[in-house]
Amino acid sequence: MSFAAIPGVLCLFAALPQVQPPPEETSPTIQVDVDFVNILFSVRDKKGALIPNLGKEDFAVFEEGKHQEVKYFVRETGLPLTMGLLVDVSRSQENLIDIERRAAYEFFSQVLKEKDLAFLISFGSESELLQDFTGSPRLLQRGLEDLRVKTSVGGLHPGPVPTANRPKGTVLYDAVYLAATEKLRSEVGRKAIILITDGNDQGSMMSRDQAIEAAQRSDVIIYSIFYEDRSFGSGSGFYYSGDEGTLRRMSEETGGRVFRVDRKHTLDSIFDEIQNEMRSQYAIGYTPLNEARDGSFRRIEIRPKNKDLKVQARKGYYAGARLKK
C-alpha cells in the first residue's frame, strides 16, 4: 500500500498510508459482525458516581427501537486495554504542553497493566506517531519528551504551497481518523482514544463525522479532554475560543465523555476519572434480530431498569459484511 503523503497533511510514519476521503463505493471494512454485537458501557447514578455491581437483569437492549435478547453480560475489569493518546501541539496549546507531558506520564504509569498497550500521537499542522504500541511507561515518557509545537505546513514530502485554499492549523479530525483506522481497527478487546485539545480543527481532509464514523467502525471509545489556554492571543487583542461542542459530539457518539480542565478539575484528576471509568465497564452482547448485512448504521439503546441510573455507551454500529481474508 502506498504511503506517499499529501504535502501538508499528515506525517505519521512510513507504515501508515496517506489520509484520503473514503470513495463513494468502498470495499468491506472491519465492522461489527452482525451475528453478534458487543457493547462496552459504564453506568452512573444521579450524582455521577460509577455503579460497579449491576447484573444482566438490570438492563434491556434495543436496536432501532426493537428489543433484543441479551446473550452475554460481564463486568470487564480485567480485559486488556489498548489506547492511543492524541495530544494537540498547535500554537494555541504551546503553554500547556509541559503540564500535559507530566500528567500523561503519570497516567500511563498508573493505568497500564499487564497486556495493556498504548501509543502516542501529536497533531498540529501535521500528525506524528511519537511512540508506537508499547506497555512500557518509560518508552511512552520518551515519546512525551518529543512533544513540540507544530504549526508550519509540512508533510513527508512538502511541496510548493499546495494548501493555499486549505490552510493547516490543527488536523484534529485527520489524527482521530488515522488513530482509529490504522492503529486500532485490527486490535481486539477494549479500545480507546484519549484526546487532549481545545477542539478546534483547521485543515483536516477528513470531516468530524468521518472521524466519528472511523471510531465507530473500529469499535473505539473517544474520551476528550477540553483544555484551552485562555490567554492565547490576548496580547494582540485577539480572543481565541475552543470548540468543546465538537469534542462532546465525538465522545458521546462513541460511548465516551468530554472533560473540561478548569480550576476545579485538573488534568491529573481528569486522568484519574478516565482510568476509573475504563476499569469499571460492563460488556453486553446480543444477536441482532435484523440479520441483513447492508452496511447501515443501526442505533442502539441500553436502558437501565432503574430510571435513576444513566448508561454511557456508543450510539450504534455499522452492520457490514464479515471481513474478507
C-alpha positions in Angstrom: 0.0 0.0 0.0 1.4 3.4 -1.0 2.2 5.8 1.8 3.3 8.8 -0.1 2.0 11.7 2.0 -0.1 14.6 0.6 2.0 17.7 1.3 1.0 19.4 4.4 -1.4 16.8 5.6 -0.2 14.0 7.9 3.2 12.8 8.9 2.7 9.7 11.0 5.3 7.2 9.8 6.1 5.2 6.8 3.8 2.3 7.6 0.7 4.5 7.5 -1.0 5.4 4.3 -1.9 8.9 3.4 -5.3 10.2 4.5 -7.8 10.3 1.8 -11.6 10.8 1.9 -13.4 7.5 1.5 -14.6 6.8 -2.1 -18.3 6.6 -2.8 -18.1 2.9 -3.1 -15.8 1.2 -0.7 -14.7 -2.3 -0.2 -15.7 -4.1 3.0 -14.1 -2.7 6.1 -13.7 -4.3 9.5 -17.0 -3.7 11.1 -19.2 -5.4 13.8 -20.1 -8.9 12.7 -23.8 -8.7 12.7 -24.0 -12.3 14.0 -23.1 -10.8 17.4 -22.9 -7.2 18.7 -20.8 -6.5 21.8 -21.1 -3.1 23.6 -18.9 -1.7 26.3 -20.6 0.7 28.6 -20.5 2.3 32.1 -23.3 3.3 34.4 -23.6 6.3 36.8 -26.0 7.4 39.4 -27.6 10.9 39.7 -24.6 12.2 41.4 -22.2 11.0 38.7 -20.7 8.1 40.7 -19.9 4.9 38.8 -22.1 1.9 39.7 -20.0 -1.3 39.5 -22.2 -4.1 40.8 -25.1 -4.5 38.4 -26.3 -7.6 36.6 -27.8 -8.7 33.3 -31.3 -8.4 34.6 -30.8 -4.7 35.3 -30.7 -3.7 31.6 -32.7 -4.0 28.4 -31.2 -3.6 24.9 -32.9 -2.0 21.9 -31.7 -1.8 18.3 -33.7 0.7 16.1 -36.3 0.6 18.8 -36.7 -3.2 18.8 -36.0 -5.2 22.0 -33.0 -7.6 21.6 -32.3 -10.7 23.7 -29.1 -10.3 25.7 -26.9 -13.4 25.4 -23.8 -12.1 27.0 -23.1 -9.9 30.0 -20.0 -9.4 32.1 -18.2 -6.7 34.0 -15.0 -6.0 32.1 -12.4 -5.2 34.7 -9.6 -7.4 33.5 -9.9 -7.3 29.7 -6.7 -5.9 28.2 -6.9 -2.2 27.2 -5.5 -0.7 24.0 -5.4 3.0 23.8 -4.0 6.0 22.0 -3.2 9.3 23.5 -3.6 12.1 20.9 -2.1 15.5 22.0 -2.7 18.8 20.3 0.6 20.6 19.7 -0.8 23.5 17.7 0.3 27.1 18.6 -2.8 27.6 20.9 -1.6 24.8 23.1 2.0 25.8 23.4 1.8 27.0 27.1 0.1 23.7 28.1 2.4 21.1 26.7 4.7 20.8 29.8 1.6 20.2 32.0 0.3 17.7 29.5 3.6 15.9 29.3 3.9 15.4 33.1 0.3 14.4 33.7 0.2 12.0 30.8 3.3 10.2 32.1 1.7 9.8 35.5 -1.4 8.5 33.8 0.4 5.9 31.8 2.4 4.8 34.9 -0.8 4.1 36.7 -3.2 2.8 34.1 -1.1 0.4 32.1 -1.4 -3.1 33.5 0.0 -6.4 32.1 -1.0 -7.0 28.5 -2.2 -3.3 28.1 -0.8 -1.4 25.2 -0.7 2.4 24.4 0.6 4.6 21.6 1.2 8.4 21.4 0.4 10.8 18.5 0.9 14.5 18.4 -1.0 16.7 16.0 -0.8 20.3 14.9 -0.3 21.2 11.3 0.5 17.5 10.8 0.3 14.4 12.9 3.2 12.4 14.1 3.5 9.0 15.8 5.8 9.6 18.7 5.6 6.1 20.2 4.1 3.0 18.7 2.3 0.3 20.7 4.1 -0.4 24.0 3.3 -1.4 27.5 6.3 0.5 28.8 5.7 3.8 30.6 9.4 4.5 30.1 9.1 4.4 26.3 5.9 6.5 26.4 7.7 9.0 28.6 10.5 9.2 25.9 7.8 9.9 23.4 6.2 12.6 25.5 9.5 14.3 25.7 9.3 14.8 21.9 6.0 16.8 22.2 6.7 20.1 20.3 4.6 22.8 18.8 3.9 22.1 15.1 2.4 25.0 13.1 4.2 25.0 9.7 2.8 23.5 6.6 4.6 20.3 6.1 4.4 16.6 5.3 6.5 13.7 4.3 7.4 15.5 1.0 6.5 19.2 1.4 5.7 20.9 -1.9 5.2 24.5 -3.0 2.2 25.6 -1.0 -0.4 23.0 -2.1 -2.8 24.1 0.7 -3.4 27.7 -0.1 -7.1 27.2 -0.1 -7.0 24.8 2.9 -4.6 26.3 5.5 -3.2 23.9 8.1 -3.5 24.6 11.8 -4.8 21.7 13.8 -5.6 18.4 11.9 -7.7 17.0 14.8 -10.1 15.0 12.6 -7.3 13.5 10.5 -5.5 12.4 13.6 -8.6 10.7 15.1 -9.3 9.1 11.7 -5.8 7.6 11.4 -5.6 6.5 15.0 -8.9 4.6 14.6 -8.3 3.1 11.2 -4.6 2.5 11.1 -3.8 1.8 14.7 -6.9 0.4 16.5 -9.2 -1.2 13.9 -7.4 -4.5 13.9 -7.0 -4.7 17.6 -9.4 -6.6 19.9 -10.8 -6.0 23.3 -11.3 -2.6 24.9 -10.1 0.2 22.7 -9.9 3.9 23.5 -8.7 7.2 22.1 -7.9 10.0 24.6 -7.8 13.4 23.1 -6.1 16.5 24.7 -7.1 19.5 22.7 -9.1 22.8 22.6 -11.3 21.1 20.0 -10.6 23.4 17.0 -9.8 21.8 13.7 -8.2 23.7 10.8 -7.1 22.0 7.6 -8.1 18.3 8.1 -9.0 16.4 4.9 -11.5 14.3 6.9 -14.6 15.8 8.4 -15.8 15.5 12.0 -18.4 13.0 11.0 -15.9 10.9 9.1 -13.6 10.8 12.2 -16.6 9.7 14.3 -17.5 7.0 11.8 -14.0 5.7 11.7 -14.1 5.3 15.5 -17.5 3.6 15.4 -16.4 1.2 12.7 -13.3 0.4 14.8 -15.3 0.0 18.0 -13.2 2.7 19.7 -14.4 4.9 22.6 -13.2 8.5 22.5 -12.5 10.4 25.8 -12.0 14.1 25.1 -10.2 16.4 27.4 -11.1 20.0 26.6 -8.0 22.1 27.5 -7.7 25.6 26.3 -5.2 28.4 27.0 -7.5 31.4 27.7 -4.5 33.7 27.5 -3.6 32.7 23.9 -3.7 35.8 21.7 -4.7 38.1 24.5 -1.7 40.3 24.0 -2.7 41.2 20.5 -6.3 41.8 21.4 -7.4 38.6 19.6 -9.8 36.4 21.5 -9.3 32.7 20.9 -12.0 30.2 21.9 -12.0 26.4 21.8 -14.8 24.1 20.5 -16.0 22.0 23.3 -19.2 21.1 21.4 -17.2 19.2 18.7 -15.4 17.1 21.4 -18.7 16.4 23.1 -20.2 15.1 19.9 -17.2 12.9 19.1 -17.2 11.4 22.6 -20.9 10.8 23.1 -21.3 9.2 19.7 -18.7 6.6 20.6 -19.5 6.0 24.3 -17.0 8.3 25.9 -17.2 11.6 27.7 -15.8 15.1 27.4 -13.9 16.5 30.4 -13.0 20.2 30.9 -9.8 21.3 32.6 -10.5 24.2 34.9 -9.8 25.4 38.4 -11.8 22.6 40.0 -10.7 19.9 37.6 -7.0 19.5 37.0 -5.6 17.4 34.2 -4.3 14.9 36.8 -7.8 14.4 38.3 -9.4 14.0 34.9 -6.9 11.3 34.0 -7.9 9.6 37.3 -11.5 9.7 36.3 -10.8 8.2 32.9 -8.8 5.5 34.5 -11.5 4.6 36.9 -14.1 4.6 34.2 -12.1 2.3 31.9 -11.7 -0.1 34.8 -15.4 0.0 35.6 -17.1 -1.0 32.4 -19.7 -3.6 31.5 -19.9 -5.6 28.3 -23.3 -6.7 26.9 -23.8 -8.7 23.8 -26.7 -9.8 21.6 -27.5 -11.3 18.2 -29.5 -8.7 16.2 -33.0 -9.6 15.0 -32.1 -7.8 11.8 -29.7 -10.2 10.1 -29.1 -8.1 7.0 -25.5 -7.1 6.3 -26.3 -4.0 4.4 -23.7 -1.6 5.8 -26.3 0.6 7.5 -25.8 2.4 10.8 -28.0 1.0 13.5 -28.9 2.9 16.6 -28.5 1.1 19.9 -30.0 2.0 23.3 -29.2 0.3 26.6 -32.0 1.1 29.1 -31.4 0.6 32.8 -34.3 -0.8 34.8 -33.5 1.8 37.5 -34.6 5.2 35.9 -32.2 7.0 38.3 -29.2 5.5 36.5 -27.6 6.7 33.3 -25.9 4.5 30.8 -22.9 5.7 28.8 -22.4 3.7 25.6 -21.8 4.2 21.9 -24.8 5.2 19.9 -24.7 2.4 17.4 -22.7 0.3 14.9 -22.3 -0.4 11.2 -23.8 -3.7 10.1 -21.3 -4.6 7.4 -20.2 -7.9 5.9 -17.6 -10.0 7.6 -14.0 -9.1 6.9 -12.8 -10.8 3.7 -9.5 -12.6 4.2 
